Amino acid sequence: TVHLPHVMRLLSLLLLLVAVTAGLYCPLPDAPREWDDEAVTLAENSWTSSALSAAVAGIILSNYMGVTARVVPAAESTMWPKLASGELDACLEVWPSGHAEDIATYVGGGTVVDAGLLGTVGRIGWYFPDYVLVDYPYAANFASLDELHLRTIFDVFNYTLYDGPTAWTSHDEAICACNGWNLTVVHTESEEQLLARVDDAISRRAPILFYLWTPHQVR
């Protein structure tokens, strides 16, 4: 048995983190598939752990199981019809909280199968460097701040939240709108660019508010 490491992305409400478990999704075949010389096509979503999982699975399939494997970029929001049609054979990391409608349509409709839980629990939230707490210790209880303290801490962050690509299902604009928070959500082009902004702020000990998840290699 091969156990692959997986890091997951999923929706939560601010720092009141929701713990869920992601899973493996693949097409439901009409008949048993003969692997022969036919390649297995794995989806690679636009974050590091998805790329890592697909790459490791591709190595195992190709080098140890004699199955040709292809890893192809696939947007998490538009890959479901490709899974249903068989254009993609599997996505090794799906955060179900961001895809309830897709799961209902494709898994519920019998064209994609949920192949089971991965076992890793992921949490998403808004984060900032711990040195911010030196001057603003009350920010440690971010989710319970009153309006005055929220305005103060948002001002520290220049009313800006740094997020990942728009292809991610973060829902941060909706969270801000529902709570009446006048934050500007700045979407970076990649996970690497988001982390570069965080690294730059930390190198200057500057305040920064950003979207991320755990477990993650930066923690």
MARZA-728675 format. One record per residue (C-alpha): residue number from 1; residue in three letters; z, x, y. Coordinates in nm, 4 decimals. Each point is the difference from the previous one (the first is absolute). Example, Ala and Ser with C-alpha at 12.3 -4.5 7.8 and 13.67 -1.06 7.14 Angstrom:
2
(atom 1, ALA, (0.7800, 1.2300, -0.4500))
(atom 2, SER, (-0.0660, 0.1370, 0.3440))
END
This chain:
219
(atom 1, THR, (0.0000, 0.0000, 0.0000))
(atom 2, VAL, (-0.0921, 0.1295, 0.3451))
(atom 3, HIS, (0.2176, -0.0976, 0.2937))
(atom 4, LEU, (-0.1767, 0.0369, 0.3354))
(atom 5, PRO, (0.1870, 0.0289, 0.3317))
(atom 6, HIS, (-0.0712, -0.2784, 0.2430))
(atom 7, VAL, (0.1002, -0.0596, 0.3584))
(atom 8, MET, (-0.0599, -0.3514, 0.1288))
(atom 9, ARG, (-0.0590, -0.1837, 0.3198))
(atom 10, LEU, (0.1294, -0.3519, 0.0599))
(atom 11, LEU, (0.0965, -0.2421, 0.2741))
(atom 12, SER, (0.3501, -0.0441, 0.1399))
(atom 13, LEU, (0.1521, -0.1452, 0.3134))
(atom 14, LEU, (0.0938, 0.2895, 0.2247))
(atom 15, LEU, (0.2867, 0.2002, -0.1511))
(atom 16, LEU, (0.1225, -0.2869, -0.2151))
(atom 17, LEU, (-0.1788, 0.1562, -0.2922))
(atom 18, VAL, (-0.1399, -0.2006, -0.2859))
(atom 19, ALA, (0.0004, 0.1766, -0.3379))
(atom 20, VAL, (-0.2818, -0.0930, -0.2381))
(atom 21, THR, (-0.1869, 0.1666, -0.2803))
(atom 22, ALA, (-0.3748, 0.0594, 0.0071))
(atom 23, GLY, (-0.2349, -0.0146, -0.2916))
(atom 24, LEU, (-0.3238, 0.0977, -0.1624))
(atom 25, TYR, (-0.2933, -0.2383, 0.0363))
(atom 26, CYS, (-0.3325, 0.0073, -0.1843))
(atom 27, PRO, (-0.2835, -0.2369, -0.1023))
(atom 28, LEU, (0.0519, -0.2400, -0.2856))
(atom 29, PRO, (-0.2909, 0.0721, -0.2386))
(atom 30, ASP, (-0.1918, -0.2705, -0.1838))
(atom 31, ALA, (0.0029, 0.2148, -0.3144))
(atom 32, PRO, (0.1473, 0.3323, -0.1174))
(atom 33, ARG, (-0.1670, 0.2819, 0.1878))
(atom 34, GLU, (-0.1745, 0.2845, -0.1800))
(atom 35, TRP, (0.0762, 0.3110, 0.2026))
(atom 36, ASP, (-0.2725, 0.2244, -0.1468))
(atom 37, ASP, (-0.1660, 0.1781, 0.2924))
(atom 38, GLU, (0.0859, -0.2677, 0.2548))
(atom 39, ALA, (0.2146, 0.1269, 0.2865))
(atom 40, VAL, (0.3269, -0.1535, 0.1109))
(atom 41, THR, (0.0053, -0.0577, 0.3762))
(atom 42, LEU, (0.3403, 0.0261, 0.1696))
(atom 43, ALA, (0.0768, -0.1252, 0.3499))
(atom 44, GLU, (0.1441, 0.2437, 0.2533))
(atom 45, ASN, (0.1697, -0.1683, 0.2955))
(atom 46, SER, (0.0513, 0.1727, 0.3331))
(atom 47, TRP, (0.3432, 0.1543, -0.0514))
(atom 48, THR, (0.1118, 0.3134, -0.1789))
(atom 49, SER, (0.1769, -0.1440, -0.3031))
(atom 50, SER, (-0.2956, -0.2221, -0.0873))
(atom 51, ALA, (-0.2320, 0.3003, 0.0140))
(atom 52, LEU, (0.2434, 0.2049, -0.2082))
(atom 53, SER, (0.0456, -0.2695, -0.2645))
(atom 54, ALA, (-0.3742, -0.0551, -0.0376))
(atom 55, ALA, (-0.0688, 0.3751, -0.0152))
(atom 56, VAL, (0.2646, 0.0611, -0.2679))
(atom 57, ALA, (-0.1188, -0.2994, -0.2034))
(atom 58, GLY, (-0.3578, 0.1267, 0.0281))
(atom 59, ILE, (0.1030, 0.3408, -0.1341))
(atom 60, ILE, (0.1871, -0.1559, -0.2913))
(atom 61, LEU, (-0.2881, -0.2326, -0.0880))
(atom 62, SER, (-0.2659, 0.2715, 0.0259))
(atom 63, ASN, (0.1813, 0.3028, -0.1398))
(atom 64, TYR, (0.2283, -0.1542, -0.2610))
(atom 65, MET, (-0.1542, -0.3328, -0.1013))
(atom 66, GLY, (-0.3697, 0.0834, 0.0121))
(atom 67, VAL, (-0.0806, -0.2758, 0.2492))
(atom 68, THR, (-0.2098, 0.0756, 0.3066))
(atom 69, ALA, (0.1933, -0.1046, 0.3103))
(atom 70, ARG, (-0.1204, -0.0526, 0.3547))
(atom 71, VAL, (0.2349, -0.0349, 0.2968))
(atom 72, VAL, (-0.1506, -0.1907, 0.2931))
(atom 73, PRO, (0.1436, -0.0957, 0.3422))
(atom 74, ALA, (0.0856, -0.3693, 0.0197))
(atom 75, ALA, (0.1611, -0.1982, 0.2806))
(atom 76, GLU, (0.3049, -0.1840, -0.1312))
(atom 77, SER, (-0.1009, -0.3224, 0.1758))
(atom 78, THR, (-0.3595, -0.0101, -0.1292))
(atom 79, MET, (0.0271, 0.1488, -0.3503))
(atom 80, TRP, (0.0912, -0.3222, -0.1784))
(atom 81, PRO, (-0.3547, -0.1390, -0.0450))
(atom 82, LYS, (-0.1024, 0.3438, -0.1321))
(atom 83, LEU, (0.2831, -0.0102, -0.2528))
(atom 84, ALA, (-0.1024, -0.3504, -0.1025))
(atom 85, SER, (-0.3646, 0.0970, -0.0474))
(atom 86, GLY, (0.0769, 0.3220, -0.1873))
(atom 87, GLU, (-0.1431, 0.2233, 0.2720))
(atom 88, LEU, (0.3534, 0.1434, 0.0061))
(atom 89, ASP, (0.1886, 0.0299, -0.3284))
(atom 90, ALA, (0.3533, 0.0440, 0.1309))
(atom 91, CYS, (0.2225, 0.0522, 0.3003))
(atom 92, LEU, (0.3101, 0.1883, -0.1063))
(atom 93, GLU, (0.2162, -0.0970, 0.2983))
(atom 94, VAL, (0.0129, -0.3475, 0.1514))
(atom 95, TRP, (0.2679, -0.1245, 0.2387))
(atom 96, PRO, (0.0129, -0.3711, -0.0909))
(atom 97, SER, (0.1850, -0.1157, 0.3118))
(atom 98, GLY, (-0.3097, 0.0776, 0.2080))
(atom 99, HIS, (-0.2445, -0.1705, -0.2342))
(atom 100, ALA, (0.1466, -0.3350, -0.1007))
(atom 101, GLU, (-0.3254, -0.1843, 0.0734))
(atom 102, ASP, (-0.2135, 0.2510, -0.1912))
(atom 103, ILE, (0.2360, -0.0073, -0.2979))
(atom 104, ALA, (-0.0073, -0.3798, -0.0031))
(atom 105, THR, (-0.3813, -0.0028, 0.0190))
(atom 106, TYR, (-0.0918, 0.2769, -0.2419))
(atom 107, VAL, (0.2974, 0.0349, -0.2350))
(atom 108, GLY, (0.0697, -0.3716, 0.0084))
(atom 109, GLY, (-0.3711, -0.0653, -0.0475))
(atom 110, GLY, (-0.0145, 0.2196, -0.3080))
(atom 111, THR, (-0.2481, 0.2626, 0.1252))
(atom 112, VAL, (0.2538, 0.2791, 0.0596))
(atom 113, VAL, (0.2970, 0.0804, -0.2199))
(atom 114, ASP, (0.3402, 0.1225, 0.1112))
(atom 115, ALA, (0.0525, 0.2836, -0.2489))
(atom 116, GLY, (0.3714, 0.0341, 0.0734))
(atom 117, LEU, (0.2616, 0.1479, 0.2282))
(atom 118, LEU, (0.0100, 0.3690, 0.0854))
(atom 119, GLY, (0.3783, 0.0089, 0.0337))
(atom 120, THR, (0.0220, 0.1669, 0.3399))
(atom 121, VAL, (0.1805, -0.1975, 0.2714))
(atom 122, GLY, (-0.1499, 0.0382, 0.3463))
(atom 123, ARG, (0.1422, -0.0864, 0.3392))
(atom 124, ILE, (-0.1819, -0.0225, 0.3303))
(atom 125, GLY, (0.1507, 0.0055, 0.3469))
(atom 126, TRP, (-0.0057, 0.1470, 0.3478))
(atom 127, TYR, (0.1437, 0.3492, 0.0257))
(atom 128, PHE, (0.1041, 0.2486, 0.2669))
(atom 129, PRO, (0.1465, 0.3546, -0.0076))
(atom 130, ASP, (0.3749, 0.0141, -0.0491))
(atom 131, TYR, (0.0544, 0.2038, 0.3193))
(atom 132, VAL, (-0.0707, -0.3189, 0.1972))
(atom 133, LEU, (0.3418, -0.1197, -0.1183))
(atom 134, VAL, (0.1752, 0.2748, 0.1975))
(atom 135, ASP, (-0.0653, -0.1857, 0.3263))
(atom 136, TYR, (-0.0467, -0.3481, -0.1471))
(atom 137, PRO, (0.2400, -0.0341, -0.2953))
(atom 138, TYR, (-0.0268, -0.3798, 0.0006))
(atom 139, ALA, (-0.3641, 0.0344, -0.1126))
(atom 140, ALA, (0.1328, 0.0716, -0.3502))
(atom 141, ASN, (0.0417, -0.3784, -0.0333))
(atom 142, PHE, (-0.3473, -0.0663, 0.1350))
(atom 143, ALA, (-0.0487, -0.3364, -0.1671))
(atom 144, SER, (0.3140, -0.1494, 0.1566))
(atom 145, LEU, (-0.0424, 0.1214, 0.3606))
(atom 146, ASP, (0.0331, -0.2522, 0.2798))
(atom 147, GLU, (-0.2802, -0.0486, 0.2522))
(atom 148, LEU, (0.1397, 0.2471, 0.2563))
(atom 149, HIS, (0.0381, 0.2809, -0.2516))
(atom 150, LEU, (-0.3400, -0.0770, -0.1520))
(atom 151, ARG, (-0.1658, 0.0325, 0.3418))
(atom 152, THR, (0.1848, 0.3272, 0.0537))
(atom 153, ILE, (-0.1036, 0.1521, -0.3305))
(atom 154, PHE, (-0.3586, -0.1272, 0.0318))
(atom 155, ASP, (-0.0138, 0.1651, 0.3403))
(atom 156, VAL, (0.1093, 0.3283, -0.1626))
(atom 157, PHE, (-0.3070, -0.0298, -0.2224))
(atom 158, ASN, (-0.2229, -0.0973, 0.2953))
(atom 159, TYR, (-0.0464, -0.3410, -0.1598))
(atom 160, THR, (-0.2300, 0.1651, -0.2541))
(atom 161, LEU, (-0.0057, -0.0231, -0.3788))
(atom 162, TYR, (-0.2229, 0.2411, -0.1901))
(atom 163, ASP, (-0.1627, -0.1462, -0.3072))
(atom 164, GLY, (-0.2568, 0.1015, -0.2594))
(atom 165, PRO, (-0.3626, -0.1161, -0.0317))
(atom 166, THR, (-0.0866, -0.3627, 0.0710))
(atom 167, ALA, (-0.1054, -0.0277, -0.3662))
(atom 168, TRP, (0.3667, 0.0171, -0.0983))
(atom 169, THR, (0.1784, -0.3338, -0.0340))
(atom 170, SER, (0.2915, 0.0852, 0.2289))
(atom 171, HIS, (0.0141, -0.3281, 0.2003))
(atom 172, ASP, (0.1813, 0.1806, 0.2833))
(atom 173, GLU, (-0.1848, -0.1866, 0.2758))
(atom 174, ALA, (0.1090, -0.3291, -0.1560))
(atom 175, ILE, (0.3618, 0.1200, -0.0253))
(atom 176, CYS, (-0.0024, 0.0930, 0.3698))
(atom 177, ALA, (-0.1626, -0.3280, 0.1015))
(atom 178, CYS, (0.2405, -0.2138, -0.2043))
(atom 179, ASN, (0.3011, 0.1749, 0.1550))
(atom 180, GLY, (-0.1382, 0.0090, 0.3541))
(atom 181, TRP, (0.0045, 0.3814, 0.0096))
(atom 182, ASN, (-0.2457, 0.1459, 0.2482))
(atom 183, LEU, (-0.0777, 0.3058, -0.2102))
(atom 184, THR, (-0.3392, 0.1677, -0.0093))
(atom 185, VAL, (-0.0987, 0.0761, -0.3588))
(atom 186, VAL, (-0.2105, 0.3172, -0.0103))
(atom 187, HIS, (-0.2004, 0.0293, -0.3203))
(atom 188, THR, (-0.0872, 0.3488, -0.1150))
(atom 189, GLU, (-0.3129, 0.0684, -0.2030))
(atom 190, SER, (0.1825, 0.1283, -0.3083))
(atom 191, GLU, (0.3379, 0.0692, -0.1552))
(atom 192, GLU, (-0.0510, 0.3673, 0.0846))
(atom 193, GLN, (-0.0541, -0.0817, 0.3685))
(atom 194, LEU, (0.3111, -0.2191, 0.0060))
(atom 195, LEU, (0.2103, 0.2799, -0.1498))
(atom 196, ALA, (-0.1506, 0.2495, 0.2433))
(atom 197, ARG, (0.1238, -0.2145, 0.2905))
(atom 198, VAL, (0.3443, -0.0153, -0.1569))
(atom 199, ASP, (0.0032, 0.3781, -0.0582))
(atom 200, ASP, (-0.1042, 0.0629, 0.3604))
(atom 201, ALA, (0.2757, -0.2243, 0.1389))
(atom 202, ILE, (0.2634, 0.1614, -0.2209))
(atom 203, SER, (-0.1115, 0.3489, 0.1001))
(atom 204, ARG, (0.0728, -0.0994, 0.3629))
(atom 205, ARG, (0.3079, -0.2077, -0.0900))
(atom 206, ALA, (-0.1735, -0.2914, 0.1674))
(atom 207, PRO, (0.0775, -0.3634, -0.0902))
(atom 208, ILE, (-0.2575, -0.1711, -0.2207))
(atom 209, LEU, (-0.0006, -0.3329, -0.1805))
(atom 210, PHE, (-0.2311, -0.0202, -0.2993))
(atom 211, TYR, (-0.0903, -0.2001, -0.3083))
(atom 212, LEU, (0.0617, 0.1606, -0.3396))
(atom 213, TRP, (0.1321, -0.0684, -0.3463))
(atom 214, THR, (0.2283, 0.1439, -0.2637))
(atom 215, PRO, (-0.0237, 0.1770, -0.2317))
(atom 216, HIS, (-0.2159, 0.2376, 0.2026))
(atom 217, GLN, (-0.0433, 0.3761, -0.0014))
(atom 218, VAL, (0.1148, 0.0346, 0.3620))
(atom 219, ARG, (0.3528, -0.1166, -0.0872))
END
